Amino acid sequence: MTLRRAFLDTTYGPRHERFRLSPTPPAPGQGPSWVWPGQRWALITAWNPGGLRQPPAVNHTAQARLQAATRAWPQQPAVNGHGEWAEPALLLLGLPLPEALRLGRAFGQAAVLFGTGLRVALVWLPTGAEGDHGERPWAERYWAVTTPPTSPGACIL
């Protein structure tokens, strides 16, 4: 499975209300309830930088550093992925895009999710890996559509 496919095939968000990336807008009531029009948000993890599995102790330490670095922003715990690739993440409300990119880079992530309302961008960070467009980040635009907690999902790296 390619890294891009993994990002597109998984679900994200707080445990009680996961969403997937969709090319089409959600039907009324099918978008995450924690989002309102115009609200900025980002979903970031520190786990498995560059999509390479790290020992649990390394991942836990990195995630604690991310949480400390984002204390100034309203946040809730979230999860990226499922099964063996379920990774703790942070849903950060009001975080500006430049800060989301800075944090993603600082923690070695291949991409971050950045949203405004129900619109969400999968923002790729230059790493020299698949999806790299030089030194500048680039984005694929989607919609956040809620999904039942039991729906299958792939991994996120």
C-alpha positions in Angstrom: 0.0 0.0 0.0 1.4 3.4 -0.9 1.7 6.1 1.7 -0.9 8.3 -0.1 -3.4 5.4 -0.3 -2.9 4.8 3.5 -3.8 8.4 4.3 -6.8 8.3 2.1 -8.1 4.9 3.2 -8.1 5.6 7.0 -10.3 7.5 9.5 -9.3 10.3 11.8 -10.5 12.2 14.8 -11.7 11.8 18.4 -12.6 8.2 19.3 -16.3 9.2 19.6 -16.6 10.7 16.2 -14.2 9.6 13.4 -14.2 11.0 9.9 -12.7 10.0 6.5 -11.5 12.2 3.7 -14.1 12.4 0.9 -14.0 14.1 -2.5 -17.7 15.0 -2.1 -19.3 17.2 0.6 -21.1 15.4 3.5 -24.8 15.2 3.5 -26.5 17.3 6.2 -25.6 15.9 9.6 -22.7 13.7 8.3 -19.9 16.1 9.1 -18.1 16.1 12.5 -20.2 17.9 15.1 -17.1 19.6 16.6 -16.6 21.7 13.5 -18.5 24.9 12.7 -18.2 27.0 9.5 -14.9 28.9 9.3 -13.3 27.2 12.3 -9.7 26.3 11.7 -8.4 23.0 13.0 -5.5 20.6 12.5 -4.9 16.9 13.3 -1.3 16.1 14.1 0.5 13.1 15.5 4.2 12.6 16.5 4.0 8.8 16.0 6.1 6.9 13.4 7.9 9.9 11.7 8.1 9.5 8.0 5.8 6.5 8.1 8.6 4.4 9.7 7.5 2.3 12.7 9.2 3.4 15.9 9.4 1.6 19.3 6.5 2.4 21.5 8.7 4.3 24.0 10.0 6.6 21.3 6.5 7.3 20.0 5.1 8.0 23.5 8.0 10.4 24.2 7.5 12.2 20.9 3.7 12.5 21.5 4.3 13.9 25.0 6.6 16.5 23.4 3.9 17.4 20.8 1.3 17.8 23.5 3.6 20.1 25.5 4.4 22.1 22.4 0.7 22.7 21.7 -0.6 23.5 25.2 -1.6 27.0 24.1 -4.2 25.6 21.7 -7.5 24.0 22.6 -7.1 20.3 21.9 -8.7 17.0 22.3 -7.2 13.5 22.0 -7.7 11.9 18.6 -6.7 8.8 16.7 -5.3 8.4 13.2 -5.8 4.9 11.7 -6.9 1.6 12.9 -5.6 -1.7 14.3 -1.8 -2.0 14.5 -1.5 1.4 12.8 -3.8 3.3 15.2 -1.8 6.3 16.4 -2.6 8.8 19.1 -3.0 12.3 17.6 -4.2 15.7 18.7 -7.1 17.6 17.3 -6.0 21.3 17.7 -8.7 23.9 17.3 -7.8 27.3 16.0 -4.3 26.4 15.0 -3.0 28.4 12.0 -1.7 26.6 9.0 1.9 27.8 9.3 2.0 26.4 12.9 0.5 23.1 11.8 3.2 22.8 9.1 5.9 23.7 11.5 4.7 21.1 14.0 4.4 18.4 11.3 8.0 19.1 10.2 9.3 19.3 13.7 7.9 15.8 14.4 9.0 14.3 11.1 5.5 13.7 9.7 4.9 13.0 6.0 1.7 15.0 6.2 -0.8 16.8 8.5 -4.5 17.4 8.2 -5.6 21.0 8.2 -9.2 22.0 8.1 -11.5 25.0 7.9 -15.0 24.0 8.7 -15.8 20.7 6.9 -13.1 21.3 4.2 -9.9 19.5 5.0 -6.5 19.5 3.3 -4.1 16.6 3.4 -1.0 18.7 3.4 2.1 16.8 2.3 5.4 17.9 3.9 8.6 17.6 1.8 10.5 14.5 2.9 12.1 13.2 -0.2 9.5 10.4 -0.1 6.5 9.6 -2.3 4.3 12.7 -2.9 7.2 15.1 -2.6 6.9 18.2 -4.7 10.2 19.8 -3.9 10.8 21.8 -0.8 7.3 23.3 -0.5 4.3 21.6 1.1 1.4 20.8 -1.2 -2.2 20.0 -0.4 -4.9 17.7 -1.6 -8.4 19.0 -0.7 -11.2 16.9 0.6 -14.3 17.0 2.9 -14.5 15.6 6.4 -17.3 13.0 6.4 -18.2 11.2 9.6 -18.0 7.4 9.6 -19.4 4.8 11.9 -16.8 3.6 14.5 -16.9 0.1 13.1 -16.1 1.0 9.5 -12.9 -0.5 8.2 -9.9 1.8 7.7 -6.3 1.4 6.7 -3.3 2.8 8.4 -2.0 6.3 8.7 1.7 6.8 8.9 
